[in-house]
């Protein structure tokens, strides 16, 4: 099945308000262009060097999302062009994104990553920490970022009940923050769900999924 057909079938299976970030890590620019030519504009990468290489080769209107762990010393390399950083897991990182965005005279859209999984290998704010950021107005000092919502990754498990519970917790947190009025009008993205668990995520309120395998198939190592 062609990439265009996979994209069309995937989007047809989703509610119209759910956005798709095509996770293009390890896939070459030629494959990404197939998805681009099918109308896909949001692509997700998790390695700075690979992202920069692709940015230089591909059309300017691609909305690049950084979805992996981001080191503060690498923010400066993507700040001039990144559309959204989905993996803001600390105030230290948020501060650096704000600083580098100011240098570029930009406002960068970000999502706060919340740690909802049982796995300690995953990153993010705890739910209580995330609530305090808004309750105590700690984010108001960052003028060059737009807090657009939350991102979370569920535990990698066959236990659908556990995955569903974790997504429900994140949705409840998202609703609490949104309804408080303390997050502003730009706060509307709930990014949860990947290739294996996005149907459960969508059923539980996700507005954005991140999937590569459903679009590109199994990954191959990207060679620049």
LUMSEDO-271487 format. One record per residue (C-alpha): residue in one letter; z, x, y; chain. Coordinates in steps of 0.2 Angstrom, whole numbers. Example, Ala and Ser with C-alpha at 12.3 -4.5 7.8 and 13.67 -1.06 7.14 Angstrom:
BEGIN
+-----+-------+-------+-------+-------+
| res |     Z |     X |     Y | chain |
+-----+-------+-------+-------+-------+
|   A |    39 |    62 |   -22 |     A |
|   S |    36 |    68 |    -5 |     A |
+-----+-------+-------+-------+-------+
//
This chain:
BEGIN
+-----+-------+-------+-------+-------+
| res |     Z |     X |     Y | chain |
+-----+-------+-------+-------+-------+
|   X |     0 |     0 |     0 |     A |
|   X |    -5 |     7 |    17 |     A |
|   X |     9 |    11 |    30 |     A |
|   X |     2 |    -2 |    41 |     A |
|   X |     4 |   -16 |    28 |     A |
|   X |    22 |    -9 |    24 |     A |
|   X |    26 |   -11 |    43 |     A |
|   X |    19 |   -28 |    44 |     A |
|   X |    27 |   -34 |    28 |     A |
|   X |    44 |   -27 |    34 |     A |
|   X |    44 |   -35 |    51 |     A |
|   X |    38 |   -51 |    44 |     A |
|   X |    54 |   -52 |    33 |     A |
|   X |    65 |   -49 |    48 |     A |
|   X |    71 |   -61 |    61 |     A |
|   X |    61 |   -58 |    77 |     A |
|   X |    76 |   -51 |    87 |     A |
|   X |    78 |   -36 |    74 |     A |
|   X |    70 |   -20 |    80 |     A |
|   X |    64 |    -7 |    68 |     A |
|   X |    67 |    12 |    70 |     A |
|   X |    55 |    21 |    58 |     A |
|   X |    64 |    36 |    52 |     A |
|   X |    51 |    49 |    52 |     A |
|   X |    61 |    65 |    48 |     A |
|   X |    52 |    76 |    36 |     A |
|   X |    36 |    67 |    38 |     A |
|   X |    21 |    76 |    47 |     A |
|   X |    14 |    70 |    63 |     A |
|   X |    -2 |    64 |    54 |     A |
|   X |     8 |    51 |    44 |     A |
|   X |    18 |    46 |    60 |     A |
|   X |     2 |    42 |    68 |     A |
|   X |    -3 |    30 |    55 |     A |
|   X |    13 |    20 |    59 |     A |
|   X |     9 |    22 |    78 |     A |
|   X |    -8 |    15 |    75 |     A |
|   X |    -1 |     0 |    67 |     A |
|   X |     9 |    -3 |    82 |     A |
|   X |    26 |     5 |    78 |     A |
|   X |    34 |    14 |    93 |     A |
|   X |    52 |    18 |    89 |     A |
|   X |    54 |    33 |    78 |     A |
|   X |    70 |    41 |    72 |     A |
|   X |    73 |    60 |    69 |     A |
|   X |    89 |    69 |    65 |     A |
|   X |    84 |    88 |    68 |     A |
|   X |    82 |    94 |    86 |     A |
|   X |    69 |   107 |    81 |     A |
|   X |    58 |    95 |    71 |     A |
|   X |    60 |    82 |    84 |     A |
|   X |    53 |    93 |    98 |     A |
|   X |    38 |    99 |    88 |     A |
|   X |    33 |    81 |    85 |     A |
|   X |    36 |    76 |   103 |     A |
|   X |    24 |    89 |   108 |     A |
|   X |    11 |    83 |    96 |     A |
|   X |    12 |    64 |    97 |     A |
|   X |     9 |    51 |   111 |     A |
|   X |    20 |    50 |   126 |     A |
|   X |    24 |    32 |   124 |     A |
|   X |    34 |    34 |   108 |     A |
|   X |    52 |    30 |   110 |     A |
|   X |    61 |    44 |   101 |     A |
|   X |    78 |    40 |    94 |     A |
|   X |    90 |    54 |    88 |     A |
|   X |   100 |    47 |    73 |     A |
|   X |   108 |    62 |    66 |     A |
|   X |   123 |    73 |    70 |     A |
|   X |   120 |    81 |    87 |     A |
|   X |   128 |    97 |    93 |     A |
|   X |   132 |    98 |   111 |     A |
|   X |   123 |   115 |   114 |     A |
|   X |   106 |   106 |   108 |     A |
|   X |   107 |    91 |   120 |     A |
|   X |    98 |   100 |   134 |     A |
|   X |    82 |   102 |   123 |     A |
|   X |    80 |    83 |   120 |     A |
|   X |    87 |    77 |   136 |     A |
|   X |    70 |    77 |   146 |     A |
|   X |    62 |    65 |   134 |     A |
|   X |    74 |    56 |   122 |     A |
|   X |    74 |    37 |   123 |     A |
|   X |    90 |    34 |   113 |     A |
|   X |   104 |    44 |   105 |     A |
|   X |   112 |    33 |    92 |     A |
|   X |   125 |    46 |    86 |     A |
|   X |   137 |    48 |   100 |     A |
|   X |   153 |    52 |    90 |     A |
|   X |   164 |    59 |   103 |     A |
|   X |   168 |    59 |   122 |     A |
|   X |   164 |    78 |   122 |     A |
|   X |   146 |    74 |   116 |     A |
|   X |   144 |    59 |   128 |     A |
|   X |   150 |    70 |   143 |     A |
|   X |   136 |    83 |   138 |     A |
|   X |   123 |    70 |   137 |     A |
|   X |   128 |    63 |   154 |     A |
|   X |   127 |    81 |   161 |     A |
|   X |   110 |    85 |   154 |     A |
|   X |   103 |    68 |   159 |     A |
|   X |   109 |    71 |   177 |     A |
|   X |   100 |    88 |   177 |     A |
|   X |    84 |    79 |   172 |     A |
|   X |    87 |    65 |   184 |     A |
|   X |    87 |    52 |   170 |     A |
|   X |    98 |    39 |   162 |     A |
|   X |    98 |    41 |   143 |     A |
|   X |   102 |    26 |   132 |     A |
|   X |   115 |    29 |   119 |     A |
|   X |   124 |    20 |   105 |     A |
|   X |   142 |    24 |   101 |     A |
|   X |   144 |    29 |    82 |     A |
|   X |   158 |    20 |    74 |     A |
|   X |   165 |    26 |    58 |     A |
|   X |   166 |    11 |    46 |     A |
|   X |   162 |    20 |    29 |     A |
|   X |   175 |    26 |    17 |     A |
|   X |   166 |    43 |    16 |     A |
|   X |   174 |    56 |    26 |     A |
|   X |   157 |    65 |    28 |     A |
|   X |   152 |    52 |    40 |     A |
|   X |   156 |    53 |    59 |     A |
|   X |   161 |    42 |    73 |     A |
|   X |   174 |    34 |    83 |     A |
|   X |   187 |    24 |    74 |     A |
|   X |   187 |     6 |    78 |     A |
|   X |   203 |     7 |    89 |     A |
|   X |   196 |    22 |    98 |     A |
|   X |   180 |    13 |   102 |     A |
|   X |   190 |    -2 |   109 |     A |
|   X |   201 |     9 |   120 |     A |
|   X |   185 |    17 |   128 |     A |
|   X |   181 |     0 |   135 |     A |
|   X |   198 |    -7 |   137 |     A |
|   X |   204 |     8 |   147 |     A |
|   X |   187 |     9 |   157 |     A |
|   X |   185 |    27 |   150 |     A |
|   X |   166 |    26 |   151 |     A |
|   X |   164 |    22 |   169 |     A |
|   X |   163 |    40 |   175 |     A |
|   X |   147 |    43 |   165 |     A |
|   X |   133 |    38 |   177 |     A |
|   X |   118 |    45 |   168 |     A |
|   X |   120 |    37 |   152 |     A |
|   X |   117 |    18 |   147 |     A |
|   X |   130 |    12 |   134 |     A |
|   X |   118 |     1 |   125 |     A |
|   X |   128 |    -4 |   109 |     A |
|   X |   136 |     2 |    93 |     A |
|   X |   129 |    11 |    77 |     A |
|   X |   137 |    12 |    61 |     A |
|   X |   133 |    18 |    43 |     A |
|   X |   141 |     9 |    28 |     A |
|   X |   148 |    18 |    13 |     A |
|   X |   134 |    24 |     1 |     A |
|   X |   139 |    13 |   -14 |     A |
|   X |   132 |     0 |   -26 |     A |
|   X |   147 |   -11 |   -21 |     A |
|   X |   138 |   -24 |   -10 |     A |
|   X |   154 |   -32 |    -6 |     A |
|   X |   161 |   -17 |     2 |     A |
|   X |   145 |   -13 |    12 |     A |
|   X |   145 |   -31 |    18 |     A |
|   X |   164 |   -30 |    23 |     A |
|   X |   160 |   -14 |    33 |     A |
|   X |   146 |   -22 |    42 |     A |
|   X |   156 |   -37 |    46 |     A |
|   X |   170 |   -26 |    53 |     A |
|   X |   157 |   -18 |    65 |     A |
|   X |   149 |   -34 |    70 |     A |
|   X |   167 |   -41 |    74 |     A |
|   X |   170 |   -25 |    85 |     A |
|   X |   153 |   -27 |    93 |     A |
|   X |   156 |   -45 |    97 |     A |
|   X |   174 |   -42 |   104 |     A |
|   X |   167 |   -28 |   116 |     A |
|   X |   152 |   -39 |   121 |     A |
|   X |   162 |   -54 |   125 |     A |
|   X |   175 |   -44 |   135 |     A |
|   X |   163 |   -42 |   148 |     A |
|   X |   168 |   -23 |   150 |     A |
|   X |   152 |   -16 |   142 |     A |
|   X |   140 |   -22 |   155 |     A |
|   X |   123 |   -31 |   153 |     A |
|   X |   115 |   -17 |   144 |     A |
|   X |   126 |   -18 |   129 |     A |
|   X |   116 |   -28 |   116 |     A |
|   X |   111 |   -16 |   102 |     A |
|   X |   120 |   -16 |    85 |     A |
|   X |   111 |    -3 |    74 |     A |
|   X |   116 |    -5 |    56 |     A |
|   X |   107 |    -5 |    40 |     A |
|   X |    95 |     8 |    32 |     A |
|   X |    82 |     7 |    18 |     A |
|   X |    95 |     3 |     4 |     A |
|   X |   106 |    -9 |    14 |     A |
|   X |    97 |   -16 |    29 |     A |
|   X |    96 |   -34 |    21 |     A |
|   X |   115 |   -35 |    20 |     A |
|   X |   116 |   -28 |    38 |     A |
|   X |   104 |   -40 |    45 |     A |
|   X |   113 |   -55 |    36 |     A |
|   X |   129 |   -48 |    45 |     A |
|   X |   122 |   -47 |    63 |     A |
|   X |   112 |   -31 |    64 |     A |
|   X |    99 |   -31 |    79 |     A |
|   X |    92 |   -14 |    74 |     A |
|   X |    88 |    -6 |    57 |     A |
|   X |    84 |    12 |    53 |     A |
|   X |    72 |    14 |    39 |     A |
|   X |    60 |    27 |    33 |     A |
|   X |    57 |    25 |    14 |     A |
|   X |    52 |     7 |    16 |     A |
|   X |    38 |    13 |    28 |     A |
|   X |    33 |    30 |    23 |     A |
|   X |    39 |    31 |     5 |     A |
|   X |    49 |    45 |    -2 |     A |
|   X |    51 |    60 |    10 |     A |
|   X |    42 |    77 |     9 |     A |
|   X |    47 |    92 |    18 |     A |
|   X |    39 |    93 |    35 |     A |
|   X |    30 |   109 |    39 |     A |
|   X |    26 |   113 |    57 |     A |
+-----+-------+-------+-------+-------+
//
